């Protein structure tokens, strides 16, 4: 007499991304093996992203792109280069230079803004392309703090460009500015490739660079 045999076998195995595989054998008879049906489920693709487009750390690709933009540092034209280009276009005394990462007048692109003190109370704001070093334009304004700036720079032997070059030993300089208060000197900010920023002071006489005592974003090592 022929007998029907039903055999069920369930096997679970862990896969690389997490998941399970099952094998089911059913409804066979004495004439041969039963057909086998296999199913497979995986928690994520091999590239480390889940089905919703997120990486294993919970961030999607757009957030990673944003992080890269925030960590972006200028290349090609340094702060010292931008100051030199601005002074060649508009003679005077450079008092500050700052990298604007998102300049409306430049279509949302980065631009160097260099403040140059001319004759009398005349100030010039010179915009320099950080990629080519080309002067994009300049505007003029009259401010009443020209005398204070000249007093702070009296007897100084280190220019804004030289201060920027000195601070470049600490990282990529994104701004340099004159502190014309009681504690006179150049203030410089540097940015690392990881996105971290540090503040420094450059002596007006010696050009020595020391960590800004008001900067709590870095360690106490000045080297």
Backbone as JSON, one array per atom type, in Angstrom:
{
  "sequence": "XXXXXXXXXXXXXXXXXXXXXXXXXXXXXXXXXXXXXXXXXXXXXXXXXXXXXXXXXXXXXXXXXXXXXXXXXXXXXXXXXXXXXXXXXXXXXXXXXXXXXXXXXXXXXXXXXXXXXXXXXXXXXXXXXXXXXXXXXXXXXXXXXXXXXXXXXXXXXXXXXXXXXXXXXXXXXXXXXXXXXXXXXXXXXXXXXXXXXXXXXXXXXXXXXXXXXXXXXXXXXXX",
  "N": [[0.87, -1.18, 0.0], [0.47, 2.18, -0.85], [1.96, 4.94, 0.7], [1.5, 8.27, 1.82], [3.8, 10.78, 2.55], [4.5, 13.51, 4.54], [6.8, 15.98, 4.87], [8.28, 18.48, 6.69], [10.67, 20.97, 6.75], [12.39, 23.48, 8.33], [14.73, 25.94, 7.98], [16.86, 28.33, 9.36], [19.02, 31.02, 8.65], [21.51, 33.43, 9.38], [22.11, 36.38, 7.56], [24.45, 38.66, 5.82], [23.59, 41.39, 5.99], [21.71, 41.08, 7.96], [18.84, 39.16, 8.55], [16.79, 36.48, 7.25], [16.76, 33.17, 5.9], [14.62, 30.74, 4.52], [13.75, 27.33, 4.06], [11.44, 25.11, 2.62], [9.98, 22.0, 2.52], [7.45, 20.09, 1.25], [4.58, 17.84, 0.99], [5.39, 15.36, -0.37], [5.84, 12.16, -2.02], [6.38, 8.59, -2.19], [7.63, 8.4, -4.59], [9.58, 10.25, -5.19], [11.64, 13.16, -4.35], [10.22, 15.94, -2.57], [9.11, 19.1, -3.93], [11.01, 22.11, -3.46], [10.67, 25.2, -1.9], [12.01, 28.42, -1.71], [12.57, 31.28, 0.27], [13.65, 34.66, 0.77], [14.78, 37.24, 2.88], [16.06, 40.54, 3.44], [17.65, 42.91, 5.47], [18.88, 45.18, 4.52], [20.57, 46.71, 1.68], [23.62, 45.69, 0.01], [25.23, 47.88, -0.01], [25.11, 49.16, 2.37], [22.95, 50.81, 2.83], [19.6, 51.34, 3.86], [16.25, 50.44, 2.75], [14.93, 52.84, 2.68], [16.72, 54.69, 1.78], [18.54, 55.57, 3.62], [21.69, 55.65, 5.32], [23.63, 53.31, 7.3], [24.12, 54.7, 9.62], [21.91, 56.17, 10.05], [21.62, 58.51, 8.64], [20.67, 60.2, 5.67], [21.63, 60.43, 2.16], [21.54, 63.12, 1.41], [22.02, 64.55, 3.78], [24.64, 63.91, 4.25], [25.85, 65.18, 2.09], [25.34, 67.82, 2.81], [26.95, 68.01, 5.08], [29.45, 67.8, 3.91], [29.5, 70.18, 2.47], [29.51, 72.04, 4.58], [31.99, 71.54, 5.59], [33.62, 72.47, 3.72], [36.55, 74.08, 2.5], [38.38, 76.99, 1.48], [40.16, 76.94, -1.6], [43.08, 77.38, -3.6], [43.03, 80.48, -3.92], [44.3, 82.21, -1.33], [43.75, 83.88, 1.86], [45.73, 85.83, 2.11], [46.43, 86.11, -0.59], [44.04, 87.14, -1.6], [43.93, 89.61, -0.29], [46.17, 90.86, -1.39], [45.36, 91.03, -4.08], [43.15, 92.71, -3.8], [44.33, 95.09, -2.87], [45.91, 95.74, -5.03], [43.99, 96.4, -6.86], [42.55, 98.38, -5.49], [44.22, 100.74, -3.99], [45.51, 101.26, -0.68], [45.06, 100.7, 2.83], [44.77, 97.5, 3.93], [42.4, 96.21, 6.09], [40.8, 94.15, 6.89], [39.84, 90.8, 5.96], [37.56, 88.49, 4.72], [36.09, 85.32, 4.18], [33.21, 84.81, 2.52], [30.92, 82.37, 2.51], [28.53, 82.15, 1.16], [27.58, 84.21, -0.93], [25.29, 86.62, -1.86], [25.47, 88.45, -3.95], [27.1, 87.13, -5.64], [25.82, 85.05, -6.8], [25.24, 83.18, -4.81], [27.62, 81.89, -4.42], [30.93, 81.36, -3.03], [32.98, 84.08, -1.83], [35.72, 86.31, -1.41], [35.8, 89.0, 0.84], [37.26, 92.04, 1.17], [38.25, 94.62, 3.24], [39.3, 97.85, 2.71], [41.06, 100.63, 3.78], [41.01, 103.83, 2.63], [41.95, 107.15, 1.63], [41.34, 109.79, 4.02], [38.18, 109.4, 5.48], [37.36, 107.32, 3.96], [36.23, 104.17, 3.01], [36.72, 101.04, 1.35], [35.11, 98.26, 0.04], [36.18, 95.36, -1.23], [35.59, 92.78, -3.5], [36.67, 89.52, -4.06], [37.25, 86.83, -6.21], [37.42, 83.53, -4.99], [38.42, 81.43, -6.41], [39.71, 82.2, -8.8], [41.03, 84.56, -8.17], [40.36, 86.92, -9.23], [39.23, 90.29, -9.19], [35.99, 91.02, -8.39], [34.45, 93.23, -7.98], [33.95, 96.47, -6.4], [33.01, 98.54, -3.67], [32.27, 101.77, -2.23], [32.43, 103.49, 0.88], [31.73, 105.72, 3.62], [33.04, 105.9, 6.78], [33.21, 106.55, 10.34], [35.28, 105.61, 11.87], [37.87, 105.66, 11.04], [40.06, 107.04, 12.11], [40.52, 105.72, 14.54], [41.34, 103.22, 13.62], [43.69, 103.86, 12.23], [45.2, 104.77, 14.38], [45.47, 102.42, 15.84], [47.07, 100.96, 14.16], [49.37, 102.38, 14.11], [52.82, 102.41, 14.12], [52.86, 99.69, 13.76], [54.28, 96.76, 12.35], [53.44, 94.58, 11.0], [51.4, 93.65, 8.42], [47.97, 93.17, 7.27], [47.97, 91.2, 5.3], [50.39, 89.88, 5.86], [49.81, 88.95, 8.4], [47.81, 87.13, 7.79], [49.29, 85.26, 6.35], [50.99, 84.32, 8.36], [49.17, 83.15, 10.16], [48.29, 81.09, 8.58], [49.86, 78.92, 9.02], [48.6, 77.53, 10.96], [46.3, 76.5, 9.93], [43.69, 76.61, 7.39], [43.14, 79.85, 6.53], [40.27, 81.71, 7.06], [39.4, 84.18, 7.74], [40.66, 87.43, 8.59], [41.22, 90.07, 10.8], [41.37, 93.38, 12.15], [41.88, 94.09, 15.51], [41.06, 96.81, 17.15], [40.75, 97.61, 19.72], [41.56, 97.81, 23.26], [43.33, 95.63, 23.58], [45.27, 95.38, 21.26], [45.8, 94.04, 17.97], [46.05, 91.54, 15.32], [43.3, 89.55, 14.45], [42.67, 86.23, 13.63], [40.96, 83.64, 11.91], [40.89, 80.17, 11.52], [40.16, 77.28, 9.54], [39.76, 73.81, 9.66], [40.07, 70.81, 7.59], [38.22, 69.05, 8.51], [36.21, 70.6, 9.37], [36.37, 71.93, 11.78], [36.92, 74.94, 13.64], [39.24, 77.51, 14.57], [40.41, 80.22, 16.6], [42.8, 82.83, 16.41], [45.48, 85.01, 17.49], [47.49, 87.51, 16.12], [50.48, 89.07, 16.57], [51.03, 92.56, 16.27], [53.55, 93.6, 16.04], [55.62, 91.58, 16.15], [54.55, 89.46, 14.71], [54.01, 87.01, 15.75], [52.07, 84.09, 16.42], [49.41, 83.24, 18.45], [47.1, 81.27, 20.38], [43.78, 82.42, 20.61], [42.65, 83.66, 23.62], [40.0, 83.81, 24.21], [38.87, 81.86, 22.74], [37.18, 78.94, 22.96], [37.05, 76.67, 21.54], [39.11, 74.98, 20.97], [42.14, 73.17, 21.82], [44.67, 73.89, 24.33], [47.12, 73.96, 23.22], [49.44, 75.71, 21.41], [50.94, 75.01, 19.27]],
  "CA": [[0.0, 0.0, 0.0], [1.25, 3.4, -0.99], [1.8, 5.86, 1.83], [1.93, 9.68, 1.59], [4.66, 11.29, 3.64], [4.67, 14.97, 4.52], [8.02, 16.36, 5.62], [8.5, 19.95, 6.71], [11.97, 21.33, 7.32], [12.58, 24.93, 8.32], [16.13, 26.28, 8.31], [17.1, 29.79, 9.42], [20.44, 31.38, 8.62], [21.72, 34.89, 9.41], [22.8, 36.91, 6.39], [25.38, 39.75, 6.13], [22.9, 42.59, 6.41], [20.66, 40.73, 8.91], [17.69, 38.64, 7.84], [16.64, 35.04, 7.39], [16.41, 32.39, 4.72], [13.86, 29.56, 4.93], [13.56, 26.29, 3.04], [10.26, 24.35, 2.98], [9.74, 20.83, 1.67], [6.13, 19.58, 1.62], [3.75, 17.03, 0.09], [6.09, 14.44, -1.24], [5.43, 10.76, -1.92], [7.5, 7.65, -2.26], [8.25, 8.36, -5.91], [10.69, 11.19, -5.36], [11.7, 14.25, -3.37], [9.23, 17.0, -2.7], [9.67, 20.37, -4.4], [11.52, 22.99, -2.41], [10.44, 26.64, -2.13], [12.93, 29.22, -0.91], [12.29, 32.72, 0.4], [14.8, 35.37, 1.35], [14.53, 38.63, 3.26], [17.3, 41.2, 3.85], [17.35, 44.19, 6.14], [19.43, 46.32, 3.78], [21.36, 46.35, 0.52], [25.03, 45.46, 0.32], [25.99, 49.14, 0.08], [24.98, 49.74, 3.7], [21.8, 51.7, 2.93], [18.31, 50.7, 3.99], [15.35, 50.68, 1.63], [14.47, 54.24, 2.66], [17.79, 55.55, 1.29], [19.4, 56.02, 4.7], [22.87, 54.86, 5.63], [23.54, 52.58, 8.55], [24.17, 55.6, 10.77], [20.64, 56.87, 10.18], [21.59, 59.75, 7.87], [20.52, 59.96, 4.25], [22.71, 60.97, 1.34], [21.49, 64.58, 1.38], [22.66, 65.1, 4.97], [26.09, 63.77, 4.08], [26.27, 66.25, 1.19], [25.33, 69.06, 3.58], [28.14, 68.01, 5.93], [30.62, 68.08, 3.09], [29.47, 71.6, 2.16], [29.9, 72.79, 5.76], [33.41, 71.33, 5.84], [34.38, 72.98, 2.59], [37.51, 75.13, 2.8], [38.8, 77.61, 0.23], [41.36, 76.4, -2.23], [43.59, 78.24, -4.66], [43.3, 81.86, -3.51], [44.33, 82.32, 0.12], [43.41, 85.19, 2.4], [46.82, 86.75, 1.74], [46.3, 86.38, -2.02], [42.87, 88.01, -1.79], [44.31, 90.95, 0.17], [47.08, 91.41, -2.39], [44.57, 91.37, -5.26], [42.32, 93.87, -3.46], [45.17, 96.29, -2.78], [46.35, 96.08, -6.39], [42.84, 97.04, -7.5], [42.18, 99.57, -4.72], [45.32, 101.02, -3.06], [45.15, 101.72, 0.65], [45.48, 99.82, 3.92], [43.83, 96.41, 4.17], [42.1, 96.11, 7.52], [40.17, 92.85, 7.15], [39.48, 89.94, 4.82], [36.7, 87.42, 5.21], [35.51, 84.46, 3.17], [31.76, 84.66, 2.62], [30.63, 81.1, 1.84], [27.28, 82.23, 0.42], [27.43, 85.62, -1.25], [24.12, 86.84, -2.71], [25.88, 89.17, -5.15], [27.9, 86.24, -6.48], [25.0, 83.89, -7.12], [25.3, 82.17, -3.75], [28.94, 81.27, -4.38], [31.86, 81.94, -2.06], [33.74, 85.24, -2.29], [36.5, 87.04, -0.41], [35.46, 90.42, 1.02], [38.42, 92.7, 1.76], [38.01, 96.02, 3.58], [40.51, 98.66, 2.49], [40.94, 102.01, 4.22], [41.66, 104.75, 1.71], [42.23, 108.46, 2.2], [40.29, 110.36, 4.84], [37.3, 108.41, 6.12], [36.82, 106.49, 2.88], [36.44, 102.72, 3.06], [36.37, 100.31, 0.15], [34.88, 96.82, 0.19], [36.6, 94.75, -2.5], [35.19, 91.39, -3.58], [37.65, 88.77, -4.84], [36.86, 85.43, -6.47], [38.36, 82.63, -4.31], [38.95, 80.43, -7.33], [40.58, 82.79, -9.81], [41.74, 85.71, -7.66], [39.91, 88.09, -9.98], [38.4, 91.23, -8.45], [34.64, 91.0, -8.94], [33.86, 94.55, -7.84], [34.3, 97.21, -5.19], [32.07, 99.59, -3.3], [32.88, 102.76, -1.36], [31.58, 103.96, 1.97], [32.4, 106.61, 4.57], [32.83, 105.51, 8.18], [33.84, 107.5, 11.25], [36.26, 104.95, 12.73], [39.16, 105.6, 10.36], [41.11, 107.53, 13.0], [40.83, 104.65, 15.5], [42.09, 102.18, 12.91], [45.05, 104.36, 11.98], [45.89, 104.82, 15.67], [45.81, 101.05, 16.23], [48.12, 100.46, 13.27], [50.55, 103.23, 14.21], [53.99, 101.68, 14.6], [52.77, 98.26, 13.46], [55.14, 96.31, 11.25], [52.81, 93.41, 10.38], [50.2, 94.01, 7.68], [46.91, 92.15, 7.27], [48.42, 90.09, 4.47], [51.42, 89.13, 6.58], [49.13, 88.25, 9.49], [47.14, 85.99, 7.19], [50.31, 84.27, 6.02], [51.47, 83.74, 9.61], [48.12, 82.29, 10.71], [48.1, 79.95, 7.69], [50.6, 77.78, 9.56], [47.7, 76.86, 11.89], [45.16, 75.97, 9.2], [43.25, 77.45, 6.28], [42.61, 81.1, 7.06], [39.0, 82.14, 6.47], [39.21, 85.61, 8.02], [41.65, 88.15, 9.37], [40.59, 91.35, 11.11], [42.12, 94.18, 13.11], [41.28, 94.41, 16.8], [41.58, 98.14, 17.49], [40.43, 97.93, 21.11], [42.72, 97.91, 24.15], [44.25, 94.54, 23.28], [45.4, 95.53, 19.81], [46.44, 92.94, 17.25], [45.26, 90.93, 14.26], [42.55, 88.36, 14.81], [42.53, 85.36, 12.47], [40.21, 82.4, 12.11], [41.29, 79.11, 10.6], [39.24, 76.16, 9.43], [40.38, 72.54, 9.28], [39.31, 70.07, 6.59], [37.12, 68.37, 9.19], [35.18, 71.59, 9.68], [36.64, 72.6, 13.03], [37.43, 76.29, 13.5], [40.04, 78.02, 15.68], [40.7, 81.65, 16.57], [44.19, 83.12, 16.73], [45.9, 86.41, 17.53], [48.79, 87.73, 15.5], [51.06, 90.29, 17.13], [51.25, 93.61, 15.28], [54.97, 93.9, 15.91], [56.47, 90.43, 15.88], [53.91, 88.49, 13.83], [53.85, 85.72, 16.42], [50.69, 83.61, 16.44], [49.02, 82.55, 19.68], [45.68, 80.95, 20.44], [42.96, 83.45, 21.22], [42.24, 83.19, 24.94], [38.54, 83.74, 24.24], [38.43, 80.75, 21.91], [37.03, 77.71, 23.74], [36.76, 75.57, 20.63], [40.25, 74.14, 20.72], [42.96, 72.87, 22.99], [45.55, 74.98, 24.76], [48.42, 73.83, 22.57], [49.55, 76.69, 20.35], [51.77, 74.51, 18.17]],
  "C": [[0.9, 1.23, 0.0], [0.97, 4.33, 0.17], [2.3, 7.24, 1.43], [2.7, 10.17, 2.81], [4.8, 12.81, 3.48], [5.84, 15.34, 5.43], [8.18, 17.88, 5.55], [9.82, 20.24, 7.4], [12.12, 22.85, 7.2], [14.01, 25.23, 8.78], [16.3, 27.8, 8.29], [18.59, 30.06, 9.43], [20.58, 32.89, 8.6], [22.51, 35.31, 8.19], [23.65, 38.12, 6.77], [24.67, 40.98, 6.64], [21.83, 42.33, 7.45], [19.47, 40.24, 8.13], [17.62, 37.16, 8.02], [16.34, 34.42, 6.05], [15.7, 31.16, 5.2], [13.75, 28.61, 3.76], [12.43, 25.41, 3.5], [10.06, 23.22, 2.0], [8.43, 20.2, 2.13], [5.57, 18.66, 0.54], [4.57, 16.19, -0.87], [5.49, 13.06, -1.15], [6.63, 9.88, -2.13], [8.24, 7.72, -3.58], [9.43, 9.32, -6.07], [10.65, 12.31, -4.35], [10.64, 15.3, -3.64], [9.88, 18.27, -3.23], [10.05, 21.26, -3.23], [11.26, 24.44, -2.81], [11.32, 27.42, -1.2], [12.47, 30.67, -0.89], [13.46, 33.38, 1.08], [14.4, 36.79, 1.7], [15.82, 39.23, 3.77], [16.95, 42.56, 4.39], [17.84, 45.37, 5.34], [20.21, 45.83, 2.6], [22.82, 46.22, 0.94], [25.79, 46.76, 0.49], [25.8, 49.83, 1.42], [23.82, 50.68, 3.86], [20.53, 50.89, 3.04], [17.43, 51.05, 2.8], [14.89, 52.12, 1.56], [15.56, 55.21, 2.26], [18.71, 56.04, 2.38], [20.59, 55.1, 4.85], [22.69, 54.2, 6.98], [23.54, 53.49, 9.76], [22.92, 56.46, 10.9], [20.55, 58.16, 9.4], [21.44, 59.42, 6.4], [21.63, 60.66, 3.48], [22.73, 62.49, 1.34], [22.19, 65.18, 2.58], [24.16, 64.98, 4.88], [26.61, 64.86, 3.15], [26.31, 67.58, 1.92], [26.56, 69.16, 4.46], [29.37, 68.35, 5.13], [30.67, 69.56, 2.73], [29.94, 72.43, 3.34], [31.4, 72.67, 6.03], [34.28, 71.94, 4.75], [35.31, 74.1, 3.03], [37.98, 75.72, 1.48], [40.06, 76.99, -0.31], [41.8, 77.37, -3.32], [43.98, 79.61, -4.15], [43.19, 81.96, -1.99], [43.88, 83.71, 0.56], [44.47, 86.22, 2.02], [46.76, 87.1, 0.26], [45.16, 87.35, -2.3], [43.19, 89.44, -1.38], [45.23, 91.62, -0.86], [46.33, 91.85, -3.65], [43.72, 92.61, -5.01], [43.13, 95.15, -3.43], [45.7, 96.71, -4.15], [45.23, 96.81, -7.13], [42.49, 98.37, -6.83], [43.27, 99.86, -3.69], [44.81, 101.59, -1.73], [45.71, 100.79, 1.7], [44.41, 98.76, 4.14], [43.65, 96.23, 5.67], [41.44, 94.77, 7.86], [39.95, 92.12, 5.84], [38.67, 88.79, 5.37], [36.12, 86.64, 4.04], [34.02, 84.3, 3.44], [31.39, 83.42, 1.82], [29.4, 81.18, 0.94], [26.96, 83.69, 0.13], [26.29, 85.82, -2.24], [24.51, 87.53, -4.02], [26.69, 88.32, -6.11], [27.14, 84.94, -6.76], [25.04, 82.79, -6.08], [26.63, 81.45, -3.65], [29.83, 82.0, -3.37], [32.6, 83.13, -2.68], [34.54, 85.8, -1.12], [36.02, 88.48, -0.37], [36.6, 91.07, 1.8], [38.08, 94.17, 1.99], [39.33, 96.78, 3.49], [40.21, 100.09, 2.92], [41.72, 102.91, 3.27], [41.97, 106.08, 2.4], [41.05, 109.0, 2.99], [39.49, 109.29, 5.56], [36.72, 107.44, 5.1], [37.22, 105.02, 3.04], [36.02, 102.11, 1.73], [36.18, 98.84, 0.52], [35.13, 96.17, -1.16], [36.27, 93.26, -2.46], [36.11, 90.65, -4.55], [37.18, 87.33, -4.99], [37.87, 84.48, -5.83], [38.94, 81.55, -5.21], [39.98, 80.99, -8.28], [41.44, 83.93, -9.28], [41.35, 87.0, -8.37], [39.04, 88.98, -9.09], [37.04, 91.33, -9.14], [33.96, 92.36, -8.86], [34.28, 95.19, -6.55], [33.24, 98.28, -4.95], [32.74, 100.51, -2.29], [31.89, 103.21, -0.3], [32.41, 104.87, 2.87], [32.03, 106.19, 5.99], [33.61, 106.47, 9.08], [34.88, 106.87, 12.16], [37.64, 104.88, 12.1], [40.3, 106.03, 11.27], [41.5, 106.45, 14.01], [41.66, 103.55, 14.86], [43.52, 102.64, 12.67], [45.86, 104.43, 13.28], [46.33, 103.42, 16.1], [46.97, 100.5, 15.4], [49.4, 101.29, 13.33], [51.71, 102.45, 14.82], [53.95, 100.19, 14.33], [53.65, 97.91, 12.27], [54.55, 95.11, 10.51], [51.5, 93.84, 9.73], [49.15, 92.89, 7.78], [47.32, 90.94, 6.44], [49.46, 89.23, 5.16], [50.81, 88.36, 7.75], [48.42, 87.01, 8.97], [48.13, 84.88, 6.85], [50.82, 83.57, 7.28], [50.45, 82.77, 10.19], [47.89, 81.05, 9.85], [48.87, 78.73, 8.15], [49.72, 76.96, 10.5], [46.52, 76.19, 11.19], [44.8, 76.88, 8.05], [42.57, 78.69, 6.82], [41.34, 81.48, 6.32], [38.68, 83.59, 6.8], [40.4, 86.15, 8.8], [41.1, 89.55, 9.56], [41.41, 92.06, 12.17], [41.29, 94.39, 14.37], [41.87, 95.74, 17.24], [41.15, 98.58, 18.89], [41.71, 97.97, 21.95], [43.78, 96.85, 23.83], [44.46, 94.48, 21.77], [46.15, 94.35, 19.2], [45.54, 92.46, 16.12], [44.55, 89.7, 14.81], [42.35, 87.53, 13.55], [41.73, 84.12, 12.85], [40.65, 81.39, 11.07], [40.26, 78.0, 10.63], [39.99, 74.92, 8.98], [39.51, 71.83, 8.26], [38.14, 69.34, 7.21], [35.99, 69.32, 9.55], [35.41, 72.35, 10.97], [37.27, 73.97, 12.81], [38.19, 76.7, 14.76], [40.28, 79.51, 15.49], [42.12, 81.89, 17.07], [44.4, 84.62, 16.8], [47.3, 86.5, 16.96], [49.3, 89.09, 15.97], [51.37, 91.29, 16.02], [52.73, 93.91, 15.05], [55.81, 92.72, 15.47], [55.87, 89.45, 14.88], [53.73, 87.13, 14.45], [52.36, 85.37, 16.55], [50.44, 82.85, 17.73], [47.52, 82.29, 19.65], [44.93, 82.07, 21.14], [42.43, 82.93, 22.55], [40.71, 83.11, 25.08], [37.98, 82.59, 23.43], [38.39, 79.48, 22.74], [36.77, 76.51, 22.85], [37.95, 74.67, 20.37], [41.03, 73.89, 21.97], [43.88, 74.03, 23.29], [46.91, 74.94, 24.11], [48.49, 74.8, 21.41], [50.33, 76.19, 19.16], [50.89, 74.01, 17.06]]
}
